[in-house]
Amino acid sequence: MELTIIKGIGKTFETKLMDAGIKSVEDLAVADIDRIAETTGISKARLSRWKELARKMVGERKAEIAEDISKITSIEVEREAAKVRIKDAVHIAPFYEGDFDKIKEDAEKEKIAVYIGKKAKLWFNGKWYDNLPFKDRRKGLFSFLRRKK
């Protein structure tokens, strides 16, 4: 769907959005508002309104990953949560450690979750993705020892 069907987006804003890689209503519905605001100079408040309208137009659909997820995903584990970037979309997700078989059921109750072992696993779209690279940004000796495994 063309961007101009969203109230408030005319040709000028459409051009700015397209220059930032937002080519359709579907793109806007999943866009990283902070990145787009920085790139285009459009206010975050305006972009948020447009994104909400785009989401309503598009409806809730499951995302499909058509590429090798390990090449388009980055995971950074912080103290309270994991920051998962899939292409340009950033998700804040809970992370789990320990015996995978014991935490799997709890993790699968989330829309998106991360399991940290020697490699990271990502729960996304009702499926586990294995052996993803990650950065452990937690501080302290315990974190250092964890990375040495």
N, C-alpha and C positions, 0 to 999 in steps of 0.2 A: 504494500500500500504506500502511496506517495505521502510524504511528510506534510504537504500542504492541506491534507484533510483534517489535521489537528488544529483546533481553534488557536489562533495566535501565531501560527507559523505561516509566514508569507514567503515570497521568493528570496528576500534578503536572508532571513533566518535559515531557510532551506539550504541556501548556498553555503552558509557558515557550517551547518551541520554536515552537509555532504563533504565539505573540505576536511572535516574531522573524522570522516569514515562512517557517518550515520547516513545510510542511503535509503532507509525505509522506516516505516512505523515499527516493524519488527525489530530492527536494529536499535531504535530508540527505547523500546520496551525493556531491553536488557543492557542498556548502555551504562557505563561508569560515569555518573554525573560529575564527580570531581574532575576527572580527566577532560571531559567534554567542556566543562565550564572554563577550565584553564586554557584549553586549546582555542575555544571560540570567543571567549569574553562574554558569553551569555550567562546571566545570573543563575546560581544553583537553584534558587526558588522557582524561577521560570522553567528551568530544565526539569525540575522535580514534578511540577504540574503537568508538563508535557509528557513526561515518562509515565505518570499515573494514567493519563488519558490513553497513551499508547498501549499500556498493559490491558486496559479495559477493552480496547478495540481488538487486540490480538487474542486476549483470553489467556488463561493459564494453559500452557502446553509444556510437555516435557522437552527439555533440550536434548538434541541428538549430537553426539560427538562423532564426527565423520573423519577426524584426523587422529594420528597417533597421540594419545593424551599425554604421554610423557614429554612430548615436544612442545605442547601448548599449555602445560600446567606448571605452576610453581607453588610450593608450599613452604610457609615460614611458620614455625612453631614458636609461639610466645608463651608467656607465663599462664595466661588464662584460656587462650584459644589459638587456633591455627588460622592464618590468613592464606586462603586458597585463591590463586588467580588462574582462571581458565580463560584463555585468550585475553580479552579486555575486561571481563567481569571479575570483580573481587567479592569473595564470600568470606564471612567470618564463621568458623565452624568449631565445634568442640573437638578435642582430640583425646584419644584413648591410648593407654599403654598397658602392658601386662600380657596375660594369656589371651590371645586373640579369640579362641573359642568361648571364653567367658565374657568378653566384652561385646562380641559381635551382635548379639540380640539388642543390647542397649543402643549401640551405634546405629543400627538399622532403623531405629525409631526416628532418627533425625532425617531431614531432607538431604543434608550434606554433613559428612563427618570424616575425620582423619584418624587412622590408626598408625602409631609410630612403633616400629620395631627396628631391625637393621635397615630396612627401607620403609617408606611410607606406603600405606594403602589409602585410597580415597573411596568413600561411599558417596555415590552421586547418581541420581536418576534410577535408584533401585538396583544398582550394580556396584560391585567392588572393582576398582582398578588397582593393579599391583605394581610394586617396584618403582614408585615414583620418587624422584629426587626431592630432598627437603633440606631446609636450613633450620637448625635449632638455635633460636635466638634467646633462649633462657640463659640466665647468668649463673655463674658459680661452678664449683668443682663437680657437683653431681652432673651438670650438663656436659662438662668436659669429659668425664668418664663415660657417659652415655654414648658420645660420639666415637669413642675409641673402640667400641665393641666390634 
